[in-house]
Each structure stands twice: as C-alpha cells, then as structure tokens.
Amino acid sequence: MADTTFRAMIVEESGEKSFSRRIAERRVEQLPDGEVLVRVSWSSLNYKDALSASGNRGVTKKYPHTPGIDAAGIVEESRNSAFRPGDKVIVTSYDLGMNTSGGFAEYVRVPAAWVVPLPDGLSLRESMIYGTAGFTAAMSVFALTERVAPGAGQILVTGATGGVGSMALAILGGLGYSCAAVSGKPEAAKFLSGLGAARILTRAEATEGSGKPLLKGIWSGVVDTVGGEILATALKSTDMQGVVTCCGNVASPELPINVFPFILRGVSLIGIDSQNCRMAHRRQIWQKLATDWKPEQLNQLAKEVSLDGLEKEIELILRGGQVGRVIVRLNG
Ligand SMILES: NC(=O)c1ccc[n+]([C@@H]2O[C@H](COP(=O)([O-])OP(=O)(O)OC[C@H]3O[C@@H](n4cnc5c(N)ncnc54)[C@H](OP(=O)(O)O)[C@@H]3O)[C@@H](O)[C@H]2O)c1
C-alpha cells in the first residue's frame, strides 16, 4: 500500500507571497501518520479550502499542501478496532485540509477520532453535498430549533446563495420555517425561492448603518454567515427572545453592535464552530442530516467537478460568486 500512487491537488509557494496549484501524483507513504487510511470517493469545496488553496497562512501554515477540509470514502486500512476495511466513512473538520493533507486527493490518512461512520440513509455523495457547509448549517439550525418554533416568525439567512446559506435555507424550509434570504446576487432569485425563501433582501437592504441601538424586531431567528454590518443589523432587528447564529466572516470579522438587543430583547448570539464540534453532537447532527432533516432537493444543490475542474471553482468562491455547493468526484 505504501507504494500506491494517487492523484492530489498540490499547492506550492512559487515566489514571494505567490502560490500555484497543480494536480500531481503522490504516494500513500507520503501521507501523514494516522490510524485510518481512507480511499476518498467524494470531497467538496468550501470557502476555507479556497483560502488554503491560495496561500492563506491563517488556514494553512506550511506548503506544499493538499487542501480539502471534507472527504467521504471507504476505509482501506485501519489500526483502530472501531473501523474496518470496507467501512463507508465521513471525515470533516479538525485539522483535515488545514495542516493535514486533505480531501482534494484520492487518499487521506487521519486519526480515528476524526472519522464518522456514514449514517444509514445517506450516500457518500450526499454526505459531501452537505460537507462542512451543510454540517455548519445544520449546527446553526440545531441551535435555532432549541428556542424558536417554526410558527414563531421569519428566519433571516445571510450569504444565502453560499454553501452554508443555501443549506440552511433548504434545511429550515424542510422543517417548516419561513425564511428570508440576504443575497448579493439578484440573478439567483429563482434559486433562492426554489429553496423556500419567502422574501429576498439585497445586501444594502439588510444593512442599516445609522448606528441606532435597536431597529424594529422582525426576525425570530437569524443564520448569519457573513459578519460585519449585516450581522449587526440582523441582531438589532431580531425580535424578543430571538436566536442569532454566527459562523462566518466573508463580509467582515468586525461586529459593530451594542448590548441593547441582548439586554432589552433577550436576544441570544450563538457562535458556531464546526471544526471542534464534540463527536457525540457531530454524530447527532449527521444522523439528522441523514433522516428527517434531509432536504428533498439535496441532490440538485451541488454541481459536480473532477480534481481537474476545481481550479475555476476555487477562483469563483474566492470572488463570492458560487451558488450552492460544489462536490469533487475522486473515486466516486
Ligand atoms: N464556523 C464554522 O464552523 C464555519 C464552517 C463553515 C463555513 N464557515 C464560514 O462561513 C462563511 C460562509 O462559508 P461558505 O462555505 O458558505 O462560503 P461561500 O459558499 O463562499 O458563501 C458565502 C456567501 O456570502 C455572500 N458574500 C460574499 N461576499 C460577501 C460580502 N462581502 N458581503 C456580504 N455577503 C457576502 C455570498 O452570498 P450572496 O451573494 O448570496 O450574498 C457568498 O456566496 C465563511 O466565512 C466560512 O469561512 C464557518
């Protein structure tokens, strides 16, 4: 097995602050040590992968590197009794694709503690349509459903055409929540209404920069993926006892807000960190995604590319131009 060669994306430093990407052959023995060797069937593209693939040291410190924070495939070798050759598994989060060789490759080798058995009801391909984006959306929805009932009012989803946003809309719609979507892509209105968005706001409409401490409370909950002024406006516009989840910063890492939504309306701001989600909760979320939370339109939410087709998708996601999810066929 050690001599087995496989195809992988390799990102290299090609000059001062300049990085290049190519698809090349690697050998299994070059993979990091780990208890479980997985032959990857499918991976998926997330915003973080694009950062890693373009030399962002906040995500990946050392190059050459193979990105890919998501992988789903079949166990080839295992030194841990919890997994056997032939098992179908999902590997996402932890250090995969950050500083550990990732899923944009036909093999990954990882600690057994990172591996989730594929739940019944989900194919390997479907698990990567969700990928980290869908998993994060589901963690956000989980936090909302604990405190906000479907009939309580509308849920706002920001960055709505993106991976996390589109998955959140699809899951919430399936659970009977009415949603409004914030999007910078007017051309994606049909896509968003197809996911169940009852109302679509432009980014300008979702941004109120007057500095007022509170705005009219119109949302019962918010799934935010962008941060900055849009998140601040959403918090100020959340009604009594509303729940706001926050997972991303594509607009800004800043949050220009005061305490009034929290102390006058009892609004909760819940941080979502999929990377370090505990294994028991991780399995619980995957179980929901495989069963009653699985959106009817799941298989239409992703476009499929090969390793060679990833290049232009990476450029597109970096420009905020993706609509829905991108899955990568390896040995699928
Ligand atoms: N905390 C976690 O565990 C976790 C996990 C996964 C992802 N994330 C983070 O969540 C965020 C979204 O991830 P993703 O995979 O969904 O990315 P994505 O597919 O690129 O989607 C992001 C979406 O945000 C919108 N957007 C882009 N630039 C914007 C700007 N300047 N201002 C306002 N909206 C903008 C765009 O949607 P519209 O054109 O429709 O507005 C874009 O499609 C990223 O910051 C990512 O790092 C965090």
The ligand as a Gaussian input file, in Angstrom:
#p B3LYP/6-31G(d) Opt

LIG

0 1
 N      -17.592000      28.456000      11.936000
 C      -17.618000      27.353000      11.196000
 O      -17.597000      26.239000      11.685000
 C      -17.706000      27.505000       9.711000
 C      -17.947000      26.410000       8.880000
 C      -18.139000      26.618000       7.503000
 C      -18.007000      27.899000       6.991000
 N      -17.696000      28.917000       7.815000
 C      -17.585000      30.290000       7.320000
 O      -18.869000      30.692000       6.882000
 C      -18.720000      31.602000       5.807000
 C      -19.524000      31.085000       4.615000
 O      -18.932000      29.873000       4.158000
 P      -19.430000      29.223000       2.793000
 O      -18.683000      27.959000       2.646000
 O      -20.918000      29.245000       2.776000
 O      -18.877000      30.299000       1.735000
 P      -19.446000      30.638000       0.293000
 O      -20.030000      29.435000      -0.345000
 O      -18.388000      31.423000      -0.395000
 O      -20.681000      31.618000       0.622000
 C      -20.519000      32.884000       1.157000
 C      -21.624000      33.776000       0.612000
 O      -21.586000      35.016000       1.309000
 C      -22.016000      36.064000       0.457000
 N      -20.961000      37.086000       0.420000
 C      -19.744000      37.003000      -0.201000
 N      -19.055000      38.137000      -0.014000
 C      -19.848000      38.942000       0.735000
 C      -19.688000      40.267000       1.255000
 N      -18.571000      40.967000       1.047000
 N      -20.686000      40.777000       1.973000
 C      -21.827000      40.092000       2.215000
 N      -22.052000      38.830000       1.739000
 C      -21.053000      38.277000       1.019000
 C      -22.253000      35.440000      -0.906000
 O      -23.641000      35.084000      -0.982000
 P      -24.710000      36.079000      -1.643000
 O      -24.126000      36.501000      -2.958000
 O      -25.945000      35.254000      -1.788000
 O      -24.867000      37.255000      -0.717000
 C      -21.442000      34.164000      -0.855000
 O      -21.927000      33.203000      -1.758000
 C      -17.220000      31.731000       5.557000
 O      -16.726000      32.834000       6.284000
 C      -16.670000      30.453000       6.133000
 O      -15.311000      30.555000       6.495000
 C      -17.542000      28.747000       9.157000

